[in-house]
Amino acid sequence: MNQAERPGPRPLALVYRGPASLPGCPEAVADLLTAGPWELDVRFAGPREALKLSAGSLSRALVYAQPGGGSLRPAYRRLRRQRDAIRDFVHGGGRYLGFCLGAYLAGATPGFALLPGDTDQYIRSPGCTVHDTGNTLVGVMWRGRPRTVFFQDGPYFALDADADATVLATYTNGATAAVVTRFGTGRVGVTGPHPEAGDDWYTDNRLPVHHTRDLALDLVNAVMEK
């Protein structure tokens, strides 16, 4: 049992903030985790934060969240030294949340290899409705209901045929857009679109606002299950 799961202080949730993320992305995830019903002690972790991303800091946490950011390969180069610590954390019972880039990083080429399968760009999948890397909207079916979500070159998830996974959402072409699965005794929840996006993400990009916090809460709730 992680220290954060024992009675007493609120469980610790670490949100990466650093050069493998973009301004606004860690803050949106931290706001989501702080405002939710889980009574988490949410802290940023990264090279310029009071808490560093390390095996030691992860050993005290219940949740580790990897927010959106830039391109996959440069981000992985910055985080590859923490790969084993993140894998050990999740395998031992921790929860991993990945949003867009954080979801790519849950894959294997390159990444932390936390998924029963891998990731690839949605914009390269057959029948996709988005064809460039700009900030835009994407349609998904989230638990069988059509929703529109903020999107910026997020992944889809190519799961193994025998994967023990719960698909929360699919893109309109049927590709998996959000999924929760196990890794060891821990859980991994990843999403290609950005359900955690605040109103300013839309207005700053001259997009109509869509409120999708309920979808982000659903993802986190699924990861937090025992």
Order of alpha helices (4+ residues) and beta strands (2+ residues): beta-alpha-beta-alpha-beta-alpha-alpha-beta-alpha-beta-beta-beta-beta-beta-beta-beta-alpha-alpha
